[in-house]
Amino acid sequence: MSRDQVAQVSAYGSAVDVREATTRYLLYGLLPSWFVPGLADWAMHRRTRIEDTAGTKESLIHSLMMAEVGIPIAATLRYEVNPALLAVQLGGAAVHEATALWDVRTAVRSEREVRPIEQHIHSFLESLPFGALAALMCLHADQVKSLLRGGRGDPDAWRLVPRRPQLSRGYIAGITAAIGACVLLPYGEELLRCRRAAKRSKKRAKSDEAHWRATKGR
């Protein structure tokens, strides 16, 4: 490589804003990629007929897990990173991990087959929040230090401060549409399917009981 090329690379490197590059990675790389394992997990639930095994209980746990991840994400898109937001994010990640364990236990105890590929999908879903949080904390090391100090000296440390500048309306609209299509729609369908299966099972049980009583009374 010539000296001119080295100088050109050095100039380009110094012009790159690492903060901006990491922010773009989070917004346009990591967050959209979250939908892929989410859809794959839903497909595995459908393939193993969750409605006939763990049923509504596990489906509701999935809804809870989405809320535990969705609320911190929505807050991050709306507010500045400070100790208050970091506390929400860390709390959401911790609760999500505990709920993930509950989810797997529920599936196993119901005898729903949790196949190796589904376990691998879970590994992505469990690691992505920590990857995003680690990158965000590196970007805002000053706020991490403030959190560790309990927010001393910062009057806005423990309140949610609106992001300035706000993210573009186009980006928010795109993410909202993706959440609707890749999260709310499939997992709403799963919950509805489980509820319908539970009603059919209950109706069948009542019919069998009535038939048994009628047979016994003869």
C-alpha positions as CSV (number, residue, x, y, z in Angstrom):
1,M,0.0,0.0,0.0
2,S,1.4,3.4,-1.0
3,R,1.9,6.3,1.4
4,D,-0.9,8.2,-0.3
5,Q,-3.3,5.2,0.2
6,V,-2.3,5.0,3.9
7,A,-3.0,8.7,4.3
8,Q,-6.3,8.3,2.5
9,V,-7.4,5.5,4.8
10,S,-6.3,7.4,7.9
11,A,-8.2,10.4,6.8
12,Y,-11.3,8.3,6.1
13,G,-11.0,6.6,9.5
14,S,-10.7,9.8,11.4
15,A,-13.8,11.1,9.6
16,V,-15.9,8.2,10.7
17,D,-18.0,8.9,13.7
18,V,-18.0,5.7,15.8
19,R,-20.9,6.9,17.8
20,E,-23.0,7.5,14.8
21,A,-21.9,4.2,13.2
22,T,-22.9,2.3,16.3
23,T,-26.2,4.1,16.6
24,R,-27.0,3.2,12.9
25,Y,-26.0,-0.4,13.6
26,L,-28.5,-0.6,16.5
27,L,-31.3,1.2,14.6
28,Y,-30.9,-0.3,11.2
29,G,-29.1,-3.6,11.9
30,L,-29.7,-5.2,15.3
31,L,-33.3,-4.0,15.9
32,P,-34.7,-5.1,12.6
33,S,-32.8,-8.4,12.7
34,W,-34.7,-9.2,15.9
35,F,-37.8,-10.0,14.0
36,V,-36.2,-12.9,12.2
37,P,-35.7,-15.2,15.2
38,G,-39.0,-14.0,16.6
39,L,-40.9,-15.2,13.5
40,A,-38.8,-18.5,13.5
41,D,-39.8,-19.1,17.1
42,W,-43.5,-18.6,16.3
43,A,-43.2,-21.0,13.4
44,M,-41.6,-23.7,15.7
45,H,-44.5,-23.2,18.2
46,R,-47.0,-23.8,15.4
47,R,-45.1,-26.8,14.0
48,T,-45.1,-28.5,17.5
49,R,-48.8,-27.6,17.9
50,I,-48.6,-25.5,21.0
51,E,-52.4,-25.2,21.1
52,D,-52.6,-29.0,21.9
53,T,-49.9,-29.0,24.6
54,A,-48.8,-26.0,26.7
55,G,-51.7,-24.0,25.2
56,T,-52.9,-20.6,26.4
57,K,-50.5,-20.5,29.3
58,E,-47.3,-20.6,27.3
59,S,-48.8,-18.3,24.6
60,L,-49.5,-15.7,27.4
61,I,-45.9,-16.1,28.6
62,H,-44.7,-15.3,25.1
63,S,-46.9,-12.1,25.2
64,L,-45.4,-11.2,28.6
65,M,-41.8,-11.6,27.2
66,M,-42.6,-9.4,24.2
67,A,-43.8,-6.7,26.6
68,E,-40.7,-7.0,28.7
69,V,-38.6,-6.4,25.6
70,G,-41.0,-4.0,23.8
71,I,-41.4,-1.5,26.6
72,P,-37.6,-0.8,27.0
73,I,-37.2,-0.6,23.2
74,A,-40.1,1.8,22.9
75,A,-38.7,4.0,25.7
76,T,-35.2,3.9,24.0
77,L,-36.7,5.1,20.7
78,R,-38.5,7.9,22.5
79,Y,-36.2,9.1,25.3
80,E,-32.6,10.1,25.9
81,V,-30.3,7.6,27.5
82,N,-29.8,8.4,31.2
83,P,-29.8,6.5,34.5
84,A,-33.6,6.2,34.5
85,L,-33.7,4.7,31.0
86,L,-30.8,2.4,31.8
87,A,-32.6,1.2,34.9
88,V,-35.7,0.4,32.7
89,Q,-33.5,-1.5,30.2
90,L,-31.5,-3.5,32.8
91,G,-34.7,-4.3,34.7
92,G,-36.5,-5.4,31.5
93,A,-33.5,-7.6,30.4
94,A,-33.3,-9.3,33.9
95,V,-37.1,-10.0,34.0
96,H,-37.0,-11.2,30.4
97,E,-34.4,-13.8,31.3
98,A,-36.4,-15.1,34.2
99,T,-39.5,-15.3,32.1
100,A,-37.6,-17.1,29.4
101,L,-36.7,-19.8,31.9
102,W,-40.4,-20.1,33.0
103,D,-41.4,-20.3,29.3
104,V,-39.1,-23.3,28.7
105,R,-40.2,-25.1,31.9
106,T,-43.8,-24.6,30.9
107,A,-43.2,-26.1,27.5
108,V,-41.2,-29.1,28.8
109,R,-43.8,-29.9,31.5
110,S,-46.6,-29.8,29.0
111,E,-44.7,-32.4,26.9
112,R,-44.5,-30.0,24.0
113,E,-41.4,-30.9,22.0
114,V,-38.7,-28.2,22.2
115,R,-36.5,-29.2,19.3
116,P,-32.8,-28.3,19.1
117,I,-33.4,-25.7,16.4
118,E,-35.9,-24.0,18.7
119,Q,-33.4,-24.0,21.5
120,H,-30.9,-22.4,19.1
121,I,-33.5,-19.7,18.1
122,H,-34.0,-19.0,21.8
123,S,-30.3,-18.4,22.2
124,F,-30.5,-15.6,19.7
125,L,-33.6,-14.1,21.3
126,E,-31.9,-14.2,24.8
127,S,-28.6,-12.7,23.6
128,L,-29.9,-9.9,21.5
129,P,-31.1,-7.8,24.4
130,F,-27.7,-8.0,26.1
131,G,-25.9,-7.2,22.8
132,A,-28.0,-4.1,22.3
133,L,-27.7,-3.0,25.9
134,A,-23.9,-3.5,25.9
135,A,-23.5,-1.4,22.7
136,L,-25.8,1.3,24.2
137,M,-23.9,1.4,27.4
138,C,-20.6,1.8,25.6
139,L,-22.1,4.7,23.7
140,H,-23.2,6.3,26.9
141,A,-20.5,5.4,29.4
142,D,-21.0,8.7,31.2
143,Q,-24.6,7.8,31.9
144,V,-23.5,4.3,33.2
145,K,-21.1,6.1,35.6
146,S,-24.0,8.3,36.6
147,L,-26.2,5.3,37.2
148,L,-23.5,3.7,39.4
149,R,-23.3,6.9,41.4
150,G,-27.0,6.9,41.9
151,G,-27.5,9.9,39.6
152,R,-25.9,12.3,42.0
153,G,-25.4,15.8,40.6
154,D,-27.8,15.3,37.7
155,P,-31.3,16.7,38.3
156,D,-32.6,14.8,35.2
157,A,-31.1,11.4,36.1
158,W,-34.3,9.8,37.3
159,R,-36.8,11.2,34.8
160,L,-37.4,10.2,31.2
161,V,-36.1,13.1,29.0
162,P,-37.5,13.2,25.4
163,R,-34.9,12.4,22.7
164,R,-33.4,15.4,20.9
165,P,-33.6,15.3,18.0
166,Q,-36.4,12.8,17.6
167,L,-36.1,9.9,15.3
168,S,-37.6,10.4,11.9
169,R,-41.3,9.7,11.5
170,G,-40.5,7.3,8.6
171,Y,-38.3,5.2,10.8
172,I,-40.8,5.1,13.6
173,A,-43.6,4.2,11.1
174,G,-41.4,1.4,9.6
175,I,-40.5,-0.1,12.9
176,T,-44.2,0.1,14.1
177,A,-45.3,-1.6,10.9
178,A,-42.7,-4.3,11.3
179,I,-43.7,-4.9,14.9
180,G,-47.3,-5.3,13.8
181,A,-46.5,-7.7,11.0
182,C,-43.8,-9.7,12.6
183,V,-44.8,-9.7,16.3
184,L,-48.3,-8.7,17.1
185,L,-50.0,-10.5,14.1
186,P,-48.3,-13.9,14.4
187,Y,-48.3,-14.1,18.2
188,G,-51.9,-12.7,18.3
189,E,-52.8,-15.6,16.0
190,E,-51.0,-18.0,18.2
191,L,-52.9,-16.8,21.3
192,L,-56.2,-16.9,19.4
193,R,-55.5,-20.5,18.2
194,C,-54.7,-21.6,21.7
195,R,-57.9,-20.1,23.1
196,R,-60.0,-21.8,20.4
197,A,-58.3,-25.1,21.1
198,A,-59.0,-24.7,24.8
199,K,-62.7,-24.0,24.1
200,R,-62.9,-27.1,21.9
201,S,-61.3,-29.2,24.5
202,K,-63.6,-28.0,27.2
203,K,-66.6,-28.5,25.0
204,R,-65.4,-32.0,24.2
205,A,-64.9,-32.8,27.8
206,K,-68.4,-31.7,28.7
207,S,-69.8,-33.8,25.9
208,D,-67.9,-36.9,27.0
209,E,-69.1,-36.4,30.6
210,A,-72.7,-36.0,29.5
211,H,-72.3,-39.2,27.4
212,W,-70.8,-41.1,30.3
213,R,-73.6,-40.0,32.6
214,A,-76.2,-41.0,30.1
215,T,-74.6,-44.4,29.6
216,K,-74.2,-44.9,33.4
217,G,-77.9,-44.1,33.9
218,R,-79.1,-46.9,31.6
